[in-house]
Amino acid sequence: MNPWHKRANEFIRDANELLPLISPQPIKKFFQRESTRLFDRLVVVVGSPGSGKTTLSRLLEFRTLAAVPDFKDNTEVRELLASLAKATVLDDLEPAVLALRLPAGGQLRSIWDLPYEPRLRNRLLRAMIEAKTVLGWLRAMEDVGVDLKHVRIVTTSNAEAARDAVNADDLEAFRERARMTERAIFKLINALVAPTREELGDHLTNVAYAPFAIIEAVEISTAWRGRQLTLKPMVIIDDAHELHPTQLEDVDLWLRDREIKIARWMLTRIDSLNLEDFRRVLRDEETASPGTNPGRDRVRILLQDTESRNHRQTFRAVADDVARRYLQPLAAFHRRGGIHSLKALLNAARAPVLSDTDLNTVLDENVRLTQENQLTREQVQAMESAYPPDLMPDVKAAVTHIMLERELKRTPQRSLFGALVEESSEEDTSKVQRAVITGAEIQLLHRFDRPFYFGFDRLADAANDNIEQFVSLASVLVDRLETQAIRGRQLALDARQQHKAVREQAGKLIDQWDFPYAPQVRKLVDFIGGKCEEITLRPNAPLSDGANAFGILRTDMDKLESNDELARVLHYALAYQALVLVEPYECKGKTWALFELGGVSILAKGLTHSRGGFVEGTLHQLKDAVGGAA
């Protein structure tokens, strides 16, 4: 199996193969953020496809944790195990939780189609979740060699009657009671004609099943591994967005009950949140249902980290680690001396250089601008002496072109190097220069097709902190390198090869969007991309490295109704990272909501990955862009 061509963590069933593929950094970060509140209340983990939700659940499954002792001397997984131990998932390299990953689609979603009132359908769903979870726990223990004769179900105090109702004192009877419940509901779902409410009879007796209300722990005696284990039972409802919205709302409310002692997580895409709820999650705000207390009853965690100042540097390290782990199974690289650093291979590419003809075009324009500005050659040379010394001749000429255009237009609000005068300082002078240099490189890309998207950092920055998106973009480069390795050629991709491959891949990924409102999302991306390209390519580069976002005033954003077509388009654009919402964003004494193009869209449009440059606009313009009414 080539992990670059599949979502590897979902196809690998053997924990011994799975653990070495998991990068420890995102796991460590996840548990550090909320470690004290992850196992005593409902946790809702929200993320886009590929953000790591399923990997997280697979890691916590009992069969995975049971394999941990085999890796105690493995340096590749040591950091990962340390994070799990600190989060109380492991206790002295032994499992401390008995977690089951329960996909939410299929039978659970089908319960909503039964011809009964919502209250009864929700009751059936709860019972089905509990029955499947109990059966899954027992099966997971057996799968790793636990004899159920040595297992004891620990229940809460004062639960004698409830304990008898689920047969918790006899593991075989305990299993059979869960099977009977699952079987009864399964028959209802698969009946050609579902029985009427009046005909249900024994079915309702069989589904009067509520073990979550009493189970507190599961004990495994010393007969398994020589020490008694006390496990925290846990259910992880994966892809919860596949439930009907009413089902999802009821399960969310049910699992918030603080009397439930098992750990319970729901993993869901941003799809399950409407636009307003998603904005609240971004602002770390919660709304309460009657009788609940946000934060106290439920924790919602957004997996994407696009707000912290160092999120790009952090993700580059994660991507480097993932790439190294994913290259290891590829035999072609082993035969070439065990090369495992995609970063080193991509960064070996030399910077591209314009042809003499194109370079002379820019130089001739600079001569004309120098004359129009009534500057001497010595003055221009003095200006150029402040540039970083490592600039290639073509980039140097392009930077000078921008500076001369600025001088010609006399934009007093900006310094010579493009920063707002009131924001510049000695400490950030080099940073400001780098932004102008990047802007010059992007202009050369659009004018002369000079490669820009090459090297590991720009590849990682295009992934939106999403491992699956990084793998999708990097896979085309890995395929080419693997082909070269198989043919015995030098393992190298020049700047033009990298640039061309990842931009073509970005275009293909956009063409493959098939989520709801995808055509309207493409229109929105084209509209925002066009506006950003126009300001980025202005000769004086007013935003230095340009724009990649469309900003509207937050007061304007608050006017958007949830049932508006634009709200639905934005909802899916954000859910699938075609756009990234940056809110609130303070600029020019105003508060903005920025709709930033996703990394793939930025690649396709040829724009900067740096945050902050945006085109000012209105809600009305966005509505017009998708064809909606004003």
Beta strands, then each sheet from edge to edge (+ up, - down):
strand 1: 42-46
strand 2: 90-91
strand 3: 94-95
strand 4: 97-103
strand 5: 151-155
strand 6: 215-220
strand 7: 229-238
strand 8: 263-268
strand 9: 298-302
strand 10: 549-553
strand 11: 579-587
strand 12: 590-597
strand 13: 614-616
sheet 1: 4+ 7+ 8+ 1+ 9+
sheet 2: 2+ 3-
sheet 3: 4+ 7+ 6- 5+
sheet 4: 11+ 12- 10+ 13+
end
